[in-house]
Amino acid sequence: MEQHRTRTPQRRQPPQAQPAPSGGLGEVQAGGQVSVAVAPAPTTGPARGPRPGGVPPVVQALRRFPNPRLTGIGAGLFAALTMFLLACVDRLLLGGSEIVYGVLFLPVSALTALWVRPADLVTAPIIVPIAFAVGVIPVAGGTGGFGGQAMAVVTALAVQAGWLYGGTLVAGLIASVRKIRQMRERQRHLLRADRAARRPRT
């Protein structure tokens, strides 16, 4: 009888990975995967940052300007007293120039509409004509007692109706713009509050 020779199986050892040379960009891991570290490319464009002096000088000047908030009565007193004092100065220096008085009435009307508080914006176009009538008394002149003075004031108001309407229009436009901005801000605030209420809480 022939005896079959049995060979014992020999285990083959897997080839060992050679270590990567030091100083390279990557390294060979046990599983054969290569991880490469890539350095970010330098940006050639200029760095973006806040521009120096980005706010226009006109806006900066307006921010430094006083911004009080007057009630309707306070705005009326401010406009009337200012126009009366300006009329007195006009009377003393220029002999009561109606053109100078009318020109000075325009910025006073604008300031009155800007400084009145938001709750009393409607009163701005009503206040400025009254202030114009109060301030026109020193400019109108007039003689012959109360009757002559009253007639002089009525005549001055009729002659300077253009300046009166112009100042009232300026005050009305500024008050309208402020009212529209106030309504938009209120609407934005309501939308933000609505979105915050609908946002799911975690």
ChimeraX attribute file (.defattr): number of C-alpha atoms within 10 A of each C-alpha:
attribute: neighborCount
match mode: 1-to-1
recipient: residues
	/A:1	3
	/A:2	4
	/A:3	5
	/A:4	6
	/A:5	6
	/A:6	6
	/A:7	6
	/A:8	6
	/A:9	6
	/A:10	6
	/A:11	6
	/A:12	6
	/A:13	6
	/A:14	6
	/A:15	6
	/A:16	7
	/A:17	11
	/A:18	8
	/A:19	9
	/A:20	12
	/A:21	10
	/A:22	8
	/A:23	7
	/A:24	9
	/A:25	12
	/A:26	14
	/A:27	17
	/A:28	15
	/A:29	13
	/A:30	9
	/A:31	7
	/A:32	9
	/A:33	9
	/A:34	11
	/A:35	11
	/A:36	11
	/A:37	10
	/A:38	8
	/A:39	7
	/A:40	6
	/A:41	6
	/A:42	6
	/A:43	7
	/A:44	6
	/A:45	6
	/A:46	6
	/A:47	7
	/A:48	6
	/A:49	6
	/A:50	7
	/A:51	7
	/A:52	6
	/A:53	8
	/A:54	7
	/A:55	9
	/A:56	8
	/A:57	10
	/A:58	8
	/A:59	10
	/A:60	11
	/A:61	9
	/A:62	10
	/A:63	10
	/A:64	8
	/A:65	9
	/A:66	8
	/A:67	12
	/A:68	10
	/A:69	15
	/A:70	20
	/A:71	17
	/A:72	22
	/A:73	13
	/A:74	15
	/A:75	25
	/A:76	22
	/A:77	16
	/A:78	20
	/A:79	26
	/A:80	22
	/A:81	15
	/A:82	19
	/A:83	25
	/A:84	22
	/A:85	13
	/A:86	20
	/A:87	30
	/A:88	20
	/A:89	16
	/A:90	19
	/A:91	18
	/A:92	12
	/A:93	10
	/A:94	13
	/A:95	14
	/A:96	19
	/A:97	14
	/A:98	20
	/A:99	11
	/A:100	13
	/A:101	24
	/A:102	21
	/A:103	13
	/A:104	18
	/A:105	26
	/A:106	21
	/A:107	14
	/A:108	22
	/A:109	28
	/A:110	21
	/A:111	18
	/A:112	29
	/A:113	31
	/A:114	21
	/A:115	21
	/A:116	24
	/A:117	20
	/A:118	17
	/A:119	11
	/A:120	16
	/A:121	23
	/A:122	18
	/A:123	21
	/A:124	30
	/A:125	22
	/A:126	15
	/A:127	23
	/A:128	32
	/A:129	22
	/A:130	14
	/A:131	24
	/A:132	27
	/A:133	17
	/A:134	18
	/A:135	24
	/A:136	25
	/A:137	20
	/A:138	21
	/A:139	24
	/A:140	22
	/A:141	17
	/A:142	17
	/A:143	12
	/A:144	8
	/A:145	8
	/A:146	10
	/A:147	11
	/A:148	13
	/A:149	17
	/A:150	17
	/A:151	15
	/A:152	19
	/A:153	22
	/A:154	16
	/A:155	14
	/A:156	18
	/A:157	19
	/A:158	11
	/A:159	12
	/A:160	17
	/A:161	13
	/A:162	12
	/A:163	20
	/A:164	22
	/A:165	14
	/A:166	16
	/A:167	25
	/A:168	23
	/A:169	17
	/A:170	21
	/A:171	29
	/A:172	22
	/A:173	16
	/A:174	20
	/A:175	25
	/A:176	17
	/A:177	11
	/A:178	17
	/A:179	16
	/A:180	12
	/A:181	12
	/A:182	13
	/A:183	12
	/A:184	12
	/A:185	12
	/A:186	12
	/A:187	12
	/A:188	12
	/A:189	12
	/A:190	12
	/A:191	12
	/A:192	12
	/A:193	12
	/A:194	11
	/A:195	11
	/A:196	11
	/A:197	10
	/A:198	9
	/A:199	9
	/A:200	7
	/A:201	6
	/A:202	3
